[in-house]
Amino acid sequence: MPARMSIGDFSRATHLSVRTLRRYHEAGLLEPDTVDAQTGYRYYDPGQIPTAQVIHRLRDLDVPLPEVRRILAADDLEVRAGLIAGHLRRLEAELERTRTVVSSLRRLLAPEPAPLEVAMRSVPVMVVAAVEAEVAHDEVLGWYAGAMAELDAVLGPRAPGEGPPGGVYDHELFTAERGRVLVHRPVPPPRTLGRVRPVELPSVELATATHVGDHDDIDVTYGELGAWVAANSWSVAGPVRESYLVGPRDTEDPAAWRTEIGWPVFPVVAS
């Protein structure tokens, strides 16, 4: 008769509680080798110990139950490794996002936050090479990457002395979660090609501030700039502009990124 272990002995061997083993059984992750038909007692094969320990490690990593099943069902070790690696990459991305949120909260909750440096700047009329579309707010980053790639494909590498690329964002993008977005390089295109076309941007007075780092907490800088505009009796006169002074196309280090935010403004006339 093959060796078998009671659920209590198996619990001690695996450091998994009886309750956890029953939950694994009910979830179809680890079924006992046999179940006594009269008593309902569960018995395990000693060979199931490594499987139980693998499940325990995967659950410690918050691997969802359906993915645990996929990993256990994969006979190919490379397939198993790929599934686990994919989940680890997602965990690392989530950890990085958590760090960013914590950093933003510290900045927001600081008792004496560093004052935002705001400058006024006059921007003349200029013709740019642009890609424009109506975009949902949560799709802006992906759309931006595709639009900039298309601009680069049509215009080629940036020439010496060429200014930074930029974006123009309508109010509806923020207020209604969907609106017109235009990204551009400050050079006239040789011709309209694909989505790339010449656009004339009007002259404007901008209240500007520079956001440092990636865009996960750019809303904090937007908020500080908006408060400055209100406190100084200015009113917003058009869509927000951004200039990408240093970005992913320049360096892979997010800490080095610099984004100038520009609010088109005019003075509020007291009645």
Residue pairs with C-beta under 8 A, 6 or more apart in sequence:
2 45
3 45
3 46
4 33
4 34
4 43
4 44
4 45
4 46
5 13
5 43
5 44
5 45
5 46
6 41
6 42
6 43
6 44
7 18
7 21
7 22
7 32
7 41
7 42
7 43
7 44
8 18
10 16
10 21
10 44
10 48
10 49
10 52
11 17
11 18
11 21
13 46
13 49
14 21
14 49
14 52
14 53
14 56
15 56
16 24
16 52
16 56
20 56
21 30
21 42
21 52
22 42
24 30
24 52
24 55
25 31
25 32
25 42
27 65
28 69
29 55
29 65
29 68
29 69
29 72
30 48
30 51
30 52
30 55
32 42
32 43
32 44
33 43
33 44
33 45
33 48
34 42
34 43
35 41
35 42
35 43
36 43
44 52
51 72
54 71
54 72
55 68
55 72
58 67
58 68
58 71
58 84
59 68
61 87
61 88
61 91
62 91
63 71
63 84
63 87
67 83
67 87
70 83
71 80
71 83
71 84
74 80
74 83
97 216
100 214
100 216
100 217
101 216
101 217
103 217
104 216
104 217
104 220
107 113
107 217
107 220
108 220
113 224
116 209
116 221
116 224
116 225
116 228
117 209
117 210
118 207
118 208
118 209
118 225
118 228
119 207
119 208
119 209
120 205
120 206
120 207
120 208
121 205
121 206
121 208
121 262
122 203
122 204
122 205
122 206
123 201
123 203
123 204
123 205
123 206
123 241
123 262
124 203
125 200
125 201
125 202
125 203
126 186
126 200
126 201
127 188
127 198
127 199
127 200
127 201
128 166
128 184
128 185
128 186
128 187
128 188
128 198
128 199
128 200
128 201
129 151
129 154
129 155
129 184
129 185
129 187
129 188
129 189
129 196
129 197
129 198
129 199
130 151
130 182
130 183
130 184
130 196
130 197
130 198
130 199
131 147
131 150
131 151
131 182
131 183
131 184
131 195
131 196
131 197
132 180
132 181
132 182
132 183
132 195
132 197
132 199
133 143
133 147
133 180
133 181
133 195
134 178
134 179
134 180
134 181
135 143
135 173
135 178
135 179
135 180
135 181
136 177
136 178
137 173
137 174
137 177
137 178
137 179
138 177
140 173
140 181
141 215
143 181
144 167
144 181
144 183
147 183
147 195
148 165
148 183
148 249
150 194
150 195
150 196
151 165
151 183
151 184
151 185
151 196
152 249
154 189
154 193
154 194
154 196
155 185
155 187
155 189
155 196
158 185
159 187
162 185
162 186
162 187
163 186
163 243
164 186
164 243
164 244
164 245
164 260
165 183
165 184
165 185
165 186
165 243
165 244
165 247
165 249
166 183
166 184
166 186
166 241
166 242
166 243
166 244
167 181
167 182
167 183
167 184
167 241
167 242
167 244
168 180
168 181
168 182
168 183
168 184
168 201
168 239
168 240
168 241
168 242
169 179
169 180
169 181
169 239
169 240
169 241
169 242
170 179
170 180
170 181
170 239
171 179
171 236
171 239
171 240
172 178
172 179
172 180
173 179
173 180
173 181
180 239
182 199
184 199
184 201
188 198
189 196
189 197
189 198
192 198
202 238
204 237
204 238
204 241
204 262
204 264
205 237
205 264
205 265
205 266
206 241
206 262
206 263
206 264
206 265
207 225
207 228
207 229
207 232
207 234
207 262
207 263
207 265
208 260
208 261
208 262
208 263
209 221
209 224
209 225
209 228
209 260
209 261
210 221
210 245
210 258
210 259
210 260
210 261
211 218
211 221
211 258
211 259
211 260
211 261
212 255
212 257
212 258
213 254
213 255
213 257
214 254
214 257
215 257
215 259
218 259
218 261
221 261
222 261
225 261
225 263
226 263
229 235
229 236
229 263
229 265
233 267
233 268
234 263
234 265
234 266
234 267
234 268
235 265
235 266
235 267
235 268
236 263
236 264
236 265
237 264
237 265
237 266
238 264
239 264
240 261
240 262
240 263
240 264
241 261
241 262
241 264
242 259
242 260
242 261
242 262
243 259
243 260
243 262
244 259
245 258
245 259
245 260
246 256
246 257
246 258
247 257
247 258
247 259
248 257
250 256
251 257
